[in-house]
Amino acid sequence: MKKTIIFLSISVISLCAPKQSYTDGSAYALRDYFSTKNKEIITTSKIMKLEDKIYAQKIKYRTFSSFGKPQIKEKIFIIKDINSEYTFVEKIEDLNIIDIAYN
């Protein structure tokens, strides 16, 4: 009986957070942002819950400048649950603001 209760509680928790891609670890809500060929994901963090229906994920990715020079960027992406659908709403470029939460 205890095993069944634990399994049910874990499955309910997993339904509440945005789903991540099995291939690169990014949230499915960020698919449109990373769908171009010039953005390649290097590493991703776990999706963290900030507030009720607001989540964040830190992603390091490779991109190219307007001059074609390769760059590595790391940003925190804010994902919000709007009407039971997860939507990318903001990216934070200054990682010093929230970086403490990921350490």
Phi, psi and omega in degrees: 000321181296322180297321179295317180295317179297316180299317180295320180292323178292319180293326177292320178297318183292335179284342185276339184261156176299142180282147179251150177290139177286335184280316183236353177086358181280154178292144179298335178294342181263007182304316182295323181293322182259016183279346180281155183289339184273007176237118181237123182286132178261303178220154176227153174262175172290155176281126181253141176273123179268311179216183177298119179068017177232127184232164178220149176217131177266130183227132173255129183216160179258134179217182180235143177286176179294342177266000178091005180280130179293141179225150172247125181239152176225123184222159174255126182255130180263129182239134183237142176272108179243114181053047179064021176232128182279130185228136175286123185245334185198152171236139181252122183268334179270097186287347180292340182290315187245358187302334181298324181295333183269355180266000000 
